[in-house]
């Protein structure tokens, strides 16, 4: 069936030696691994469990196959079937394809803006002062960074965007393009990130010197397919994007997208997505915002309140301005000036993508996790103290985020910005060059000795006092710490492995004291345990996951070395579940994960509806009283400790 895409306590620390590996038990966000690891899915599933009850000319399905080519790159293939036999054949072919990773039914995606009525213009960009954009420009304007906008396309002829566009891609037509926008949503998103600033027209942008890469994945009606989003992610990662923004989403997880995100992150790409606008409908988990490694963005208003439409959930990482945001819009769609005001998490997400571009421009070596950490740790805490499901880690602050990754400097004068009126205008962000005083060197005054013509008595020569030999102290070295892990996603109750290598001057930091720091994601309480590196300067740590966690290693200071700490690596803990119906009106659910409410959903009337709820934990649960012949699935909600999960579909006996 089609899945609709709307768009938009760490326990006691126990350490022990296990076959040369340090085992750390710890009841996790994400960091890019050195090599991406594809998730396999549905390779042995029966087609009957994957397909909807009806497949026809009027109700076709799109079968998506993900495979990995010889270079390790994910490849997305889509076949549209108009009968069950053809759909089943496509599934079977996909499962047996060379390099197959998984097969699934496509999901429908739509843009995540909220209509703002007739009030299409605003007199000022309140969001700029709220997140300290002008102050941030003193350190970065996004120069050299390309942001891919996966959306309805971007109007490449818009006077406030044309100069900041690079070549793009049309994932719907499977070819070059993306620089047209028959909907307007993508153009609005792009303007927030990189509208030309200081040109005397229009608006100012968060990262005015960054470039926009338009990648069209949604149609003229603001709707599309998740398979096209997956294709767009891969294309953007392969063509120079440093940041990807997706102001779109679905309540159904599509693993092709998950794998594409993992691939992009392995290439150092920061991925940002809108949290969704379904608060009134119970805030269903929204993908790809809830996918591992994605920065999920909620929306706020001008009073720093969570927007009335903004989804809440454990997958919300940060919040950003999203209500009544003025930005670019295609004049061909009926706007005389080319600017409108929109609201939604779709408008919040590009604020975060823009600040991510500022960070990458300031320090190009930042990993996706380091960018996310900078955004989260510098955010303004709103709502409940600490992390909460409305604001995540808080509302972003561009200047504070840059300060967290930049060396301390004397800030030049902040630029003046002019708020847009009915016809918005902008001023160029200006920087005042610091005054440099050239040091003045004064030549020493030399007085020529006066020689008396009268000989003096014989000189008395003093024996010189020996000068003590100077003590030379060798400068301390600073070790370099690097961590690698095969995967930053760990199944609940199983162990994650990370290996740290410590070097100094290209030599192994062997037999040296280090300590491992662990904390639950969202908690500032870090538990430290000491170890000693092996003969190769390495240490491998195993951490058993029962909640999202973060880990880092510090090489301790010695008489000859400074302390050095690795980047924080964040792990996401996920549940597993299988379902089957081996008896009439019964469903057997075998799962791993903490105690939580799960929901049985039935597919009826072209949508999923809840039919039963039960309390699930690690083990086997039998659900009875289900309708015979019904196609059902089980949905495990995301919590602050583990990721959410939706099972495959099964037919009740």
Secondary structure as the mmCIF struct_conf table of DSSP 4:
data_model
#
loop_
_struct_conf.conf_type_id
_struct_conf.id
_struct_conf.beg_label_comp_id
_struct_conf.beg_label_asym_id
_struct_conf.beg_label_seq_id
_struct_conf.end_label_comp_id
_struct_conf.end_label_asym_id
_struct_conf.end_label_seq_id
STRN STRN1 UNK A 3 UNK A 5
STRN STRN2 UNK A 14 UNK A 18
TURN_TY1_P TURN_TY1_P1 UNK A 19 UNK A 20
STRN STRN3 UNK A 21 UNK A 26
BEND BEND1 UNK A 34 UNK A 35
HELX_LH_PP_P HELX_LH_PP_P1 UNK A 38 UNK A 40
STRN STRN4 UNK A 41 UNK A 41
BEND BEND2 UNK A 42 UNK A 44
HELX_RH_AL_P HELX_RH_AL_P1 UNK A 47 UNK A 50
BEND BEND3 UNK A 51 UNK A 51
BEND BEND4 UNK A 53 UNK A 53
BEND BEND5 UNK A 56 UNK A 59
STRN STRN5 UNK A 61 UNK A 68
TURN_TY1_P TURN_TY1_P2 UNK A 70 UNK A 71
BEND BEND6 UNK A 72 UNK A 72
STRN STRN6 UNK A 74 UNK A 81
BEND BEND7 UNK A 82 UNK A 83
HELX_RH_AL_P HELX_RH_AL_P2 UNK A 84 UNK A 95
TURN_TY1_P TURN_TY1_P3 UNK A 96 UNK A 96
BEND BEND8 UNK A 97 UNK A 97
TURN_TY1_P TURN_TY1_P4 UNK A 98 UNK A 99
STRN STRN7 UNK A 100 UNK A 105
STRN STRN8 UNK A 107 UNK A 111
STRN STRN9 UNK A 114 UNK A 114
TURN_TY1_P TURN_TY1_P5 UNK A 117 UNK A 118
BEND BEND9 UNK A 123 UNK A 124
HELX_RH_AL_P HELX_RH_AL_P3 UNK A 126 UNK A 130
TURN_TY1_P TURN_TY1_P6 UNK A 131 UNK A 132
HELX_RH_AL_P HELX_RH_AL_P4 UNK A 133 UNK A 136
TURN_TY1_P TURN_TY1_P7 UNK A 137 UNK A 139
TURN_TY1_P TURN_TY1_P8 UNK A 143 UNK A 144
STRN STRN10 UNK A 146 UNK A 151
BEND BEND10 UNK A 152 UNK A 152
TURN_TY1_P TURN_TY1_P9 UNK A 156 UNK A 157
TURN_TY1_P TURN_TY1_P10 UNK A 159 UNK A 161
HELX_RH_3T_P HELX_RH_3T_P1 UNK A 162 UNK A 164
STRN STRN11 UNK A 165 UNK A 170
TURN_TY1_P TURN_TY1_P11 UNK A 171 UNK A 174
STRN STRN12 UNK A 175 UNK A 176
BEND BEND11 UNK A 182 UNK A 184
HELX_RH_AL_P HELX_RH_AL_P5 UNK A 185 UNK A 194
BEND BEND12 UNK A 198 UNK A 202
TURN_TY1_P TURN_TY1_P12 UNK A 206 UNK A 209
BEND BEND13 UNK A 210 UNK A 210
STRN STRN13 UNK A 211 UNK A 216
STRN STRN14 UNK A 218 UNK A 218
TURN_TY1_P TURN_TY1_P13 UNK A 220 UNK A 221
BEND BEND14 UNK A 222 UNK A 222
STRN STRN15 UNK A 223 UNK A 225
HELX_RH_AL_P HELX_RH_AL_P6 UNK A 226 UNK A 238
TURN_TY1_P TURN_TY1_P14 UNK A 239 UNK A 240
BEND BEND15 UNK A 242 UNK A 242
STRN STRN16 UNK A 243 UNK A 246
STRN STRN17 UNK A 248 UNK A 249
STRN STRN18 UNK A 250 UNK A 250
BEND BEND16 UNK A 251 UNK A 252
HELX_RH_AL_P HELX_RH_AL_P7 UNK A 255 UNK A 266
TURN_TY1_P TURN_TY1_P15 UNK A 267 UNK A 268
STRN STRN19 UNK A 270 UNK A 274
BEND BEND17 UNK A 277 UNK A 277
HELX_RH_3T_P HELX_RH_3T_P2 UNK A 279 UNK A 281
TURN_TY1_P TURN_TY1_P16 UNK A 282 UNK A 282
STRN STRN20 UNK A 287 UNK A 287
TURN_TY1_P TURN_TY1_P17 UNK A 288 UNK A 290
BEND BEND18 UNK A 291 UNK A 291
TURN_TY1_P TURN_TY1_P18 UNK A 292 UNK A 293
STRN STRN21 UNK A 295 UNK A 300
TURN_TY1_P TURN_TY1_P19 UNK A 302 UNK A 303
BEND BEND19 UNK A 304 UNK A 304
HELX_LH_PP_P HELX_LH_PP_P2 UNK A 305 UNK A 305
STRN STRN22 UNK A 306 UNK A 306
HELX_LH_PP_P HELX_LH_PP_P3 UNK A 307 UNK A 307
TURN_TY1_P TURN_TY1_P20 UNK A 308 UNK A 309
BEND BEND20 UNK A 313 UNK A 313
TURN_TY1_P TURN_TY1_P21 UNK A 314 UNK A 315
STRN STRN23 UNK A 316 UNK A 321
BEND BEND21 UNK A 323 UNK A 324
STRN STRN24 UNK A 325 UNK A 328
HELX_RH_3T_P HELX_RH_3T_P3 UNK A 331 UNK A 333
TURN_TY1_P TURN_TY1_P22 UNK A 334 UNK A 334
BEND BEND22 UNK A 336 UNK A 338
STRN STRN25 UNK A 339 UNK A 342
STRN STRN26 UNK A 343 UNK A 343
BEND BEND23 UNK A 344 UNK A 344
HELX_RH_AL_P HELX_RH_AL_P8 UNK A 345 UNK A 362
TURN_TY1_P TURN_TY1_P23 UNK A 364 UNK A 365
HELX_RH_AL_P HELX_RH_AL_P9 UNK A 368 UNK A 377
TURN_TY1_P TURN_TY1_P24 UNK A 378 UNK A 378
BEND BEND24 UNK A 379 UNK A 379
STRN STRN27 UNK A 380 UNK A 380
HELX_LH_PP_P HELX_LH_PP_P4 UNK A 381 UNK A 381
BEND BEND25 UNK A 383 UNK A 386
STRN STRN28 UNK A 388 UNK A 388
TURN_TY1_P TURN_TY1_P25 UNK A 389 UNK A 391
STRN STRN29 UNK A 392 UNK A 392
TURN_TY1_P TURN_TY1_P26 UNK A 393 UNK A 393
STRN STRN30 UNK A 395 UNK A 395
HELX_RH_AL_P HELX_RH_AL_P10 UNK A 398 UNK A 405
BEND BEND26 UNK A 406 UNK A 406
HELX_LH_PP_P HELX_LH_PP_P5 UNK A 413 UNK A 416
BEND BEND27 UNK A 422 UNK A 423
HELX_LH_PP_P HELX_LH_PP_P6 UNK A 432 UNK A 435
HELX_LH_PP_P HELX_LH_PP_P7 UNK A 437 UNK A 445
HELX_LH_PP_P HELX_LH_PP_P8 UNK A 447 UNK A 452
BEND BEND28 UNK A 453 UNK A 454
HELX_LH_PP_P HELX_LH_PP_P9 UNK A 455 UNK A 476
STRN STRN31 UNK A 477 UNK A 478
STRN STRN32 UNK A 480 UNK A 484
BEND BEND29 UNK A 486 UNK A 486
BEND BEND30 UNK A 488 UNK A 488
STRN STRN33 UNK A 489 UNK A 491
TURN_TY1_P TURN_TY1_P27 UNK A 492 UNK A 493
BEND BEND31 UNK A 494 UNK A 494
STRN STRN34 UNK A 495 UNK A 504
TURN_TY1_P TURN_TY1_P28 UNK A 505 UNK A 506
STRN STRN35 UNK A 507 UNK A 508
TURN_TY1_P TURN_TY1_P29 UNK A 510 UNK A 511
STRN STRN36 UNK A 513 UNK A 520
TURN_TY1_P TURN_TY1_P30 UNK A 521 UNK A 522
STRN STRN37 UNK A 527 UNK A 532
TURN_TY1_P TURN_TY1_P31 UNK A 535 UNK A 536
BEND BEND32 UNK A 537 UNK A 537
STRN STRN38 UNK A 538 UNK A 545
BEND BEND33 UNK A 546 UNK A 547
STRN STRN39 UNK A 549 UNK A 555
HELX_LH_PP_P HELX_LH_PP_P10 UNK A 556 UNK A 557
BEND BEND34 UNK A 559 UNK A 560
STRN STRN40 UNK A 561 UNK A 562
STRN STRN41 UNK A 564 UNK A 565
HELX_LH_PP_P HELX_LH_PP_P11 UNK A 566 UNK A 568
STRN STRN42 UNK A 569 UNK A 574
STRN STRN43 UNK A 576 UNK A 580
BEND BEND35 UNK A 583 UNK A 583
TURN_TY1_P TURN_TY1_P32 UNK A 584 UNK A 585
STRN STRN44 UNK A 587 UNK A 592
BEND BEND36 UNK A 593 UNK A 595
STRN STRN45 UNK A 596 UNK A 604
TURN_TY1_P TURN_TY1_P33 UNK A 605 UNK A 606
STRN STRN46 UNK A 607 UNK A 616
BEND BEND37 UNK A 618 UNK A 618
STRN STRN47 UNK A 619 UNK A 623
HELX_LH_PP_P HELX_LH_PP_P12 UNK A 626 UNK A 627
TURN_TY1_P TURN_TY1_P34 UNK A 628 UNK A 629
STRN STRN48 UNK A 631 UNK A 636
HELX_LH_PP_P HELX_LH_PP_P13 UNK A 637 UNK A 638
BEND BEND38 UNK A 640 UNK A 642
STRN STRN49 UNK A 643 UNK A 643
STRN STRN50 UNK A 645 UNK A 646
HELX_LH_PP_P HELX_LH_PP_P14 UNK A 647 UNK A 649
STRN STRN51 UNK A 650 UNK A 651
#
